[in-house]
Amino acid sequence: KIFSTDIFLRCLGIWIAPRNAPVRNASKPTGGPPGAPSKNNRPPRKAIDPMARPQAADYEDRKKDILHAAAVLFARQGYSETLLEDIAEQCGIKKSSLYHYHRSKHAILQGLIESRIEDLAVKVEAATAAGTPKEKFHAMTATLINEYISPPDEITVLLNQTRHLNKPAMRSVAAMQHRIISRMVALIQALRPDIEIT
């Protein structure tokens, strides 16, 4: 018998990142006359962030507030249809102020998805910290179901807007999601050692 963790998690309404996301191609050597210094060997320049400024005491809270506001707009309007101006207006701040917390609209989407998956992983790990394999399996399933019915906007983004992530972001999200999947696999193996898990 074969058990597919992807199918099981999708039945719970859980988005699964594509496996084996391609890796970026290595940079090609630059041309030039023999003996000329290669651009790849030059010391990197220190990046200067024109938007950088001291962080306020409520920096992390404001950063999360922006993610929550963006979740509402992404869920109801769609990622492509939502502008940074819309997010700023939803937060009651200027567009330029957004860059102090998030570098781009894509960064907001990635931060929203990663924070949601991280929160899910922490809660799953806490729910399955003790008990028999069967009790842990039930606790994990209940936790995932409860989390995926609230809050609706963030879950809608997680399920429907992840296609807008670029490849590096997708790999990062998949690695975080692996924490949940590997725990599920371990519990299923403990309950049903007679089946093959894919």
C-alpha positions in Angstrom: 0.0 0.0 0.0 1.2 3.5 -0.8 0.4 6.6 1.2 0.9 10.1 -0.3 1.6 12.8 2.2 1.0 15.5 -0.5 -2.5 14.1 -1.2 -3.3 13.8 2.5 -2.3 17.4 3.2 -4.1 18.7 0.2 -7.3 17.0 1.5 -6.9 19.1 4.6 -6.7 22.1 2.4 -3.0 22.6 2.9 -0.9 24.2 0.2 2.2 22.2 -0.7 5.2 23.8 -2.4 6.4 22.2 -5.6 9.2 19.7 -4.9 12.7 19.9 -6.4 12.5 23.6 -7.2 15.2 24.4 -9.8 18.3 26.1 -8.6 19.6 29.2 -10.2 22.4 28.8 -12.8 25.9 29.6 -11.6 27.2 32.9 -12.7 29.2 32.7 -16.0 32.7 34.0 -16.1 33.1 37.4 -17.5 35.2 38.0 -20.6 38.2 40.3 -20.9 41.8 40.5 -21.9 44.2 38.0 -20.4 45.5 39.1 -17.0 42.7 41.5 -16.5 41.1 41.3 -13.0 37.8 39.4 -13.1 34.7 41.1 -11.9 33.9 38.0 -9.9 37.1 38.4 -8.0 36.6 42.0 -7.0 35.7 42.7 -3.4 31.9 43.3 -3.0 30.8 46.8 -2.4 29.0 47.6 0.8 25.4 48.1 0.0 23.9 51.4 1.0 20.2 51.4 1.9 18.7 54.9 1.2 15.6 53.9 3.2 17.6 52.8 6.3 16.8 54.5 9.6 16.8 53.6 13.3 14.1 51.1 14.2 11.3 52.2 16.4 10.3 50.4 19.5 7.2 49.0 17.8 9.0 48.0 14.6 8.1 44.3 14.7 4.4 45.1 15.6 4.2 47.5 12.7 5.8 45.0 10.3 3.2 42.4 11.3 0.4 44.9 10.9 1.5 45.6 7.3 1.4 41.8 6.6 -2.1 41.5 8.1 -3.3 44.5 6.0 -1.7 43.1 2.9 -3.3 39.7 3.5 -6.8 41.3 3.4 -6.0 43.0 0.1 -4.2 40.0 -1.5 -7.1 37.7 -0.5 -9.9 40.0 -1.8 -8.3 41.7 -4.8 -5.5 39.4 -5.7 -1.7 39.9 -5.6 -1.3 41.4 -9.0 -4.2 43.8 -8.6 -3.0 45.1 -5.3 -0.6 48.1 -5.3 1.8 49.3 -2.6 -0.3 52.4 -2.4 -3.3 50.2 -1.5 -1.4 48.5 1.3 -0.1 51.9 2.6 -3.7 53.3 2.6 -5.0 50.2 4.4 -2.3 50.7 7.1 -2.9 54.5 7.3 0.7 55.3 6.3 2.6 56.8 3.4 3.9 54.5 0.6 7.5 55.5 1.4 7.1 54.3 5.0 6.4 50.8 3.8 10.0 50.5 2.6 11.2 50.8 6.2 9.5 47.5 7.0 9.4 45.6 3.6 11.6 46.2 0.5 8.9 45.3 -2.0 5.4 44.0 -2.6 7.0 40.6 -3.3 8.8 40.8 0.1 5.5 41.4 1.8 3.9 38.4 0.1 6.9 36.2 1.0 7.0 37.5 4.6 3.2 36.8 5.0 3.5 33.3 3.7 6.6 32.4 5.6 5.3 33.8 8.9 2.1 31.8 8.5 3.9 28.5 7.8 6.4 29.2 10.7 3.4 29.7 13.0 1.8 26.5 11.7 5.1 24.6 12.3 5.5 25.8 15.8 1.9 24.9 16.7 2.2 21.5 15.1 5.4 20.8 17.0 3.8 21.9 20.3 0.7 19.7 19.7 2.7 16.6 18.9 5.3 17.0 21.7 3.8 14.2 23.9 1.4 11.3 23.6 1.1 8.1 21.7 1.6 8.1 17.9 -2.1 7.9 17.4 -2.7 10.8 19.8 -0.1 12.9 18.2 -1.5 12.2 14.7 -5.0 13.3 15.9 -3.5 16.3 17.6 -1.6 17.3 14.5 -4.6 16.9 12.2 -6.9 18.9 14.5 -4.3 21.7 14.8 -3.9 22.0 11.0 -7.6 22.0 10.4 -8.3 24.6 13.1 -5.5 26.8 11.8 -6.7 26.6 8.2 -10.2 27.9 9.0 -8.9 31.0 10.8 -7.9 33.7 9.9 -9.5 33.3 6.4 -7.6 36.1 4.6 -4.1 34.7 5.4 -5.1 31.2 4.5 -6.6 32.4 1.2 -3.3 34.0 0.3 -1.4 30.9 1.3 -3.6 28.7 -0.9 -4.1 30.9 -3.9 -1.4 33.6 -4.2 1.8 31.6 -3.6 2.2 31.2 -7.4 3.5 34.8 -7.4 6.6 33.9 -5.4 9.9 33.8 -7.3 12.0 30.6 -7.3 14.3 31.5 -4.3 11.3 32.4 -2.2 9.5 29.2 -3.2 12.6 27.1 -2.1 12.7 29.0 1.2 9.0 28.3 1.8 9.3 24.6 0.8 12.1 24.2 3.3 10.0 25.7 6.1 7.0 23.5 5.1 9.2 20.4 5.3 9.2 20.7 9.1 5.5 20.0 9.0 5.6 17.3 6.4 8.5 15.4 8.0 6.6 15.3 11.3 3.5 14.0 9.5 5.6 11.3 7.8 7.2 10.2 11.0 3.8 9.8 12.7 2.3 7.8 9.8 5.3 5.5 9.7 4.9 4.9 13.5 1.2 4.1 13.0 1.4 2.1 9.8 4.9 0.7 9.2 3.4 -1.6 6.5 2.7 1.1 4.0 5.0 3.0 1.6 5.0 6.7 2.1 5.7 9.0 -0.9 
